[in-house]
């Protein structure tokens, strides 16, 4: 009888241990499921809230007068929050085309120099430098290059002269993304209702404000030359 009681006690102990292990395993499994669900939810939430530089920025257009300064723009947009940076986009199309044309001309000059030197060597000319100097086509190209260089220097004598290039817009960067959103909402509402009171800069420039594009090698790295 005593041995039977011992066996019963052992069976009960083993059953209790197994039950405890099963419950612990189930509890751990449930915990892992819940933890995984919470982690996934937080990850999705973080991905949804992931912000980019454009979330902090707006792009304003509509003030053609070059007397507008960054201080004017900052004063206006500070109504919606702290403004960290303002960068003007300018109409540099003609200037860039002029420099590209000059660059192409310089390549033609070098190409012609090589052609003249090769021709002089083939003909046994002892003075290659003289042949280059006396080449009519080359002299004409060099004269044209000098004229282009002079014109560019007159138009853009110093880096300060860049400020004279017409402004086509302004990138405004806020300290907080919600300030940029607030600014966009205000101007979108005013634009729909055609009310211009809060969309006026210096009391005379009716601005159109949109969200700035995402950073790119062209748009953001060359803001002042686009």
N, C-alpha and C positions, 0 to 999 in steps of 0.2 A: 504493500500500500504506500509505503514511504517513497519507493522508487517511482510509483505512478504519479505522486504529487510533484516530485522533482521534475519528471518529464513534462507534466502539465505546465509547471512554472517556466520551464525552458521554452516550451512552445509559445506560451503567452508572451514571454520576453522577446522571442524572435518575431512574433507577429507585431508586437508594439514597435520594435525597431524597424521592421519593413514598412509598417504604416507611416512611421515618422519620416523615413527616407522618402517614401512616395510623396507625402505632403510637402516636404522640403523641396523636392524636385519640381512638383507642380507649382509651388510658390515662386521658385526661382524662374521657372519658365514664364509664368505670368508677369513677373517683374521685368524679364528681358523683353517680352512683347510690349509692355507698357513703355519701358525705357526707349525701345526702338521707335515706337509710335511718336513719343514726345520729341525725340531727337530729330526724327524725320520732319515733324511739323515745324520745329524750330529752324531746321535747315531750309525748308521751303519758304518760311517767313523771311529768313535772312536773304534768300535769293530774290524774293519779291521786293525787299527793301534795299537791294544793292543799288548804290548810287554811282553815277558817273559825273565827270566835270560839267556836262551839259545840264545836269539837274540843278546846278548852282548858277547857271548863266542865262541871260536873255540877250537878244540881238535887236537893237533899235535902229530904225531908219526913218527918214523924213525931215532931216534938218540940213538942207543944202548949203546954208550960209557957213563959210569957213571961219566966221568969228566965234562959232560955238567952241567952247573949251571943255576939257575933261572935268573941270570944276563945276561947270554948268550942268553937265550930265550927272555928276556925282550928287550934286545938290538935289536934283529932281528925283533920282531913284532912291536916295536915302530915306525917302518917305516910307519905303517898303521894307527897309532893313539896312544893316551895315553893308556898305559896298567895299569890297576888297580891291578890285582892279577895274580899270576902264581902258580899253584899247580901241583906237579908231581904225576902221578899214577905209583905205583911200583908193582913189581911182588911178592906179599906177599902170594901167594898160598901155598907154602910149609910150611912157618912159621905158617900160620893159621891152616893148617892140623895138624902140630905138637902139637900146643896148644889144639886143639880139641881132639887129641888122648890122651893127658895127662889128660884132663878133664874127658874123658870117663874112664880112668884108675882110677882116684880118686873116681869116683862114684862106680866102682867095689870094691875098697878097703873099702869104707863105707858100702857097701852092705855085704861084707864078714865079716866085724866086727860085724854087727848086727846078722848075721847067727851064728857066733861063740858064741856070748853072749847068744843068745836064747838056743843054744845047751847046753852050760855050766849050765845055770839055770835049764834046764830040768833034767840034770844029777846030779844036786845037787852039782856042783863044787863050793867050797867056794871062790876060787880066780878066778874071771872072767877075771881080768886084766892079770893074768898069762896065762890063756887059750888063750886070744887074742894074747899075746906075743909069745906063743909057736906054734901057728897055722902055719904049713908049707906053705900052700897056701897063707895065708895073708902075711907072711914074703917075699915070692917070689914076690908078687904084689908090696909091699912097696919098695923092692930092685929095681924093674924095674922103679918105679916112681922116685926114687932118681937119677937113671941113666938118665932118660929123662930130669929131672930138671937140672942136671949138663950140659948136652949137649946143652940145650936151653940157659943157662947162658953163655956158652962159645961162642955160635954163636951170641947171642944178649945180650952182657953184659950191655949195656946202651942204652938209647933212641937214642943216636947219631949213634949207629950201624945200625939203620934203614936206614940211608943215604947210606949204602953200598948195600942195596937191589936194584937189577937192575930196571932201569926206563923203563916203557913201553909206556909212553906218557905224555903229559902236557896239562892241561886246562889253556887257556889264556883268561882272562876277560878284555874286553875293556871298556873304560869310555862311549863310544857312540856306539849305535847299528850300525850306518852307517859305523863305522870303521871296525867292525867285518864283515860286508857285503863286504866292499872294500877288506879286506884280503882274504875272501873266493873266490871272483871273480878273484883276481890276481892268486891265486894258482890253481883254476879250469882251468884257461886259460893256465897257464904254464904246468899243468899236461896233457892237451889235446895236446899241441904242443911239449911235451916232452922236454921243455927247463928248465934246472935246475938252471940257474944262480940266480934267485931270490928265489929259493926254497932250498937254501943251508944254513945250520947253521954252523958257524965257518969254512966255506969253504969246508966241507967234509961230512956233514950229509944231505942227500936228504930227506926232510920232506914231508909227506902227511898231508894236513890240511883239516879238515871237520868241519861242524857245531857241536857244543857240544850238547849232548842229553839234554832233559828236566830234571830238578832236580828231584831226586827220593831219597827215604830213603837209598837206597844202594849206588847208584853211587855218589851222592854229599855229603852225610853225612859221608862217609868213603873213601874219595878220596885217602888218603895216605895209606890205608890198603886194596886196592882192586886189 
